[in-house]
Amino acid sequence: MLKLYGGARSRASIVQWYLEEIGVPYEFILLDMQAGEHLQPEFMAINPIGKVPAIVEDDFKLWESGAILLYLAEKHGKLPHSPEERAEIYQWVLFGNATLGTGIFIEANREKETPRLLNPLNEILSKQPFLMGNELNVADIAVGSILAYIPIMLKLDLSPYPAVLEYIKRLTERPAFQKTIGSRK
């Protein structure tokens, strides 16, 4: 069985959300980050950087939430066949991790980056329920989780972005979200 390693309030909940969405059984191993369990030799053998999330499945080890999300989508047949459509999904997952997260959650970037990032997202989401159309996919987990953390952690005024607010509401009402990230509010 797949083992997912995470800490309280870590990005492991994003991976957990996706595992719940696609119905993949897993064992969640909660590391006590305050006690430094993520820096012990047993975990450093899984991720030499000593960060969570990480997964272990048989002899395979992988860390970084975006990489884990893409691996799970590929392994469980959740990626399209077309290289162009897959590349779009990769683009959104990388955007969520590298651009959206740092633009919103690093305070020095927030004032400039919030409208720059959320205006185009609002435009896209005003035309369709999910990032790539009518169906939720792994891209929505990567981007949607970052967006869903805004009202939980930052209390930013998102009223200028009504389609983003509706998207967050649509995602946070999903049973898999409620079971994972929603249960940690």
C-alpha positions as CSV (number, residue, x, y, z in Angstrom):
1,M,0.0,0.0,0.0
2,L,1.1,3.5,-0.7
3,K,2.5,5.4,2.3
4,L,2.1,9.2,2.4
5,Y,4.3,11.0,4.9
6,G,3.3,14.4,6.1
7,G,3.2,16.8,9.0
8,A,0.4,18.7,10.6
9,R,-0.5,21.7,8.3
10,S,1.8,20.5,5.5
11,R,1.3,20.1,1.7
12,A,0.8,16.4,2.4
13,S,-2.9,17.3,2.7
14,I,-2.9,18.3,-1.0
15,V,-1.7,14.8,-1.9
16,Q,-4.2,13.3,0.5
17,W,-7.0,15.3,-1.1
18,Y,-6.0,13.9,-4.5
19,L,-5.7,10.3,-3.3
20,E,-9.3,10.6,-1.8
21,E,-10.6,12.1,-5.1
22,I,-9.3,9.3,-7.2
23,G,-10.0,6.6,-4.6
24,V,-6.5,5.2,-4.1
25,P,-6.0,3.5,-0.7
26,Y,-3.1,4.8,1.3
27,E,-1.6,4.9,4.8
28,F,-1.0,8.4,6.2
29,I,2.1,8.6,8.4
30,L,2.0,11.8,10.4
31,L,5.5,13.0,11.3
32,D,6.0,15.2,14.4
33,M,7.8,18.1,12.7
34,Q,8.3,19.9,16.0
35,A,10.1,16.9,17.4
36,G,12.2,16.7,14.2
37,E,10.9,13.3,13.0
38,H,11.4,14.5,9.4
39,L,15.1,14.9,10.1
40,Q,15.7,11.4,11.4
41,P,17.7,8.9,9.3
42,E,14.6,6.8,8.6
43,F,12.8,9.7,6.8
44,M,16.0,11.2,5.4
45,A,16.4,7.9,3.5
46,I,13.0,8.6,1.8
47,N,13.7,12.4,1.3
48,P,17.3,13.5,1.8
49,I,16.0,17.1,1.9
50,G,13.9,16.2,4.9
51,K,10.7,17.8,3.8
52,V,7.2,16.5,3.5
53,P,5.2,15.3,1.7
54,A,6.8,12.2,0.5
55,I,5.4,8.8,-0.7
56,V,6.7,5.3,-0.6
57,E,5.2,2.6,-2.7
58,D,7.0,-0.7,-2.7
59,D,10.6,0.3,-3.4
60,F,9.7,3.6,-5.1
61,K,10.2,6.9,-3.2
62,L,9.1,10.3,-4.3
63,W,8.9,13.8,-2.7
64,E,7.6,17.2,-3.7
65,S,3.8,17.6,-3.8
66,G,3.6,18.6,-7.5
67,A,5.8,15.6,-8.6
68,I,3.7,13.3,-6.4
69,L,0.4,14.6,-7.9
70,L,1.6,14.1,-11.4
71,Y,2.9,10.6,-10.7
72,L,-0.4,9.6,-9.1
73,A,-2.3,11.0,-12.0
74,E,-0.2,9.2,-14.5
75,K,-0.1,5.9,-12.6
76,H,-3.8,5.8,-12.1
77,G,-4.8,6.7,-15.7
78,K,-5.9,10.3,-14.9
79,L,-3.9,12.0,-17.6
80,P,-5.0,12.5,-21.2
81,H,-3.3,10.7,-24.0
82,S,-2.3,13.8,-25.9
83,P,1.1,15.2,-25.0
84,E,-0.3,18.7,-25.5
85,E,-3.1,18.1,-23.0
86,R,-0.7,16.5,-20.5
87,A,1.6,19.5,-20.9
88,E,-1.2,21.8,-20.0
89,I,-1.8,19.8,-16.8
90,Y,1.9,19.9,-16.0
91,Q,1.8,23.7,-16.6
92,W,-1.0,24.2,-14.1
93,V,0.6,22.0,-11.5
94,L,3.9,23.8,-11.8
95,F,2.1,27.1,-11.8
96,G,0.3,26.2,-8.5
97,N,3.5,25.2,-6.8
98,A,6.0,27.6,-8.2
99,T,4.1,30.8,-9.1
100,L,0.7,31.0,-7.4
101,G,2.0,29.7,-4.0
102,T,4.9,32.1,-3.8
103,G,3.0,35.0,-5.3
104,I,0.2,34.8,-2.7
105,F,1.9,33.4,0.4
106,I,5.1,35.4,0.4
107,E,4.1,38.7,1.9
108,A,6.6,40.8,0.0
109,N,5.1,39.5,-3.3
110,R,1.4,39.6,-2.4
111,E,0.3,43.1,-3.2
112,K,1.8,43.1,-6.7
113,E,1.2,39.4,-7.5
114,T,-2.4,38.9,-6.3
115,P,-4.1,40.8,-9.0
116,R,-1.6,39.7,-11.6
117,L,-2.4,36.1,-10.8
118,L,-6.0,36.1,-9.8
119,N,-7.4,38.4,-12.6
120,P,-6.5,35.8,-15.3
121,L,-7.7,32.9,-13.2
122,N,-11.0,34.8,-12.6
123,E,-11.4,35.3,-16.3
124,I,-10.7,31.6,-17.0
125,L,-13.0,30.4,-14.2
126,S,-15.8,32.7,-15.3
127,K,-16.1,30.7,-18.5
128,Q,-15.8,27.1,-17.1
129,P,-16.1,25.4,-13.7
130,F,-12.6,24.0,-13.6
131,L,-9.2,25.1,-14.9
132,M,-9.3,22.9,-18.0
133,G,-13.0,22.8,-18.7
134,N,-15.9,20.9,-17.2
135,E,-14.1,18.2,-15.3
136,L,-11.9,18.3,-12.2
137,N,-8.4,17.0,-12.7
138,V,-5.0,17.0,-10.9
139,A,-4.4,20.6,-12.1
140,D,-7.4,21.7,-10.0
141,I,-6.0,20.0,-6.9
142,A,-2.6,21.8,-7.3
143,V,-4.0,25.2,-8.0
144,G,-7.3,24.9,-6.1
145,S,-5.5,23.8,-2.9
146,I,-3.4,27.0,-2.9
147,L,-6.5,29.1,-3.6
148,A,-8.5,27.3,-0.8
149,Y,-5.7,28.1,1.7
150,I,-6.2,31.8,1.1
151,P,-9.4,32.2,3.1
152,I,-8.1,29.7,5.7
153,M,-4.7,31.3,6.3
154,L,-4.6,34.8,5.0
155,K,-8.1,36.2,5.1
156,L,-7.4,38.3,1.9
157,D,-10.4,40.1,0.3
158,L,-11.1,38.0,-2.8
159,S,-14.4,39.8,-3.6
160,P,-12.8,41.4,-6.8
161,Y,-12.5,37.8,-8.1
162,P,-16.0,36.3,-7.9
163,A,-15.3,33.4,-10.2
164,V,-12.3,32.4,-8.1
165,L,-14.5,32.6,-5.0
166,E,-17.1,30.3,-6.7
167,Y,-14.3,27.9,-7.7
168,I,-13.0,27.8,-4.2
169,K,-16.5,27.1,-2.9
170,R,-17.0,24.4,-5.5
171,L,-13.8,22.7,-4.5
172,T,-14.1,23.0,-0.8
173,E,-17.6,21.5,-0.8
174,R,-16.3,18.3,-2.4
175,P,-16.3,15.3,0.0
176,A,-12.7,14.5,-0.6
177,F,-11.6,18.0,0.3
178,Q,-13.8,18.0,3.4
179,K,-12.3,14.7,4.5
180,T,-8.7,16.1,4.1
181,I,-7.9,19.8,4.0
182,G,-11.4,20.8,5.2
183,S,-11.0,18.8,8.4
184,R,-7.9,20.7,9.4
185,K,-9.5,24.2,9.4
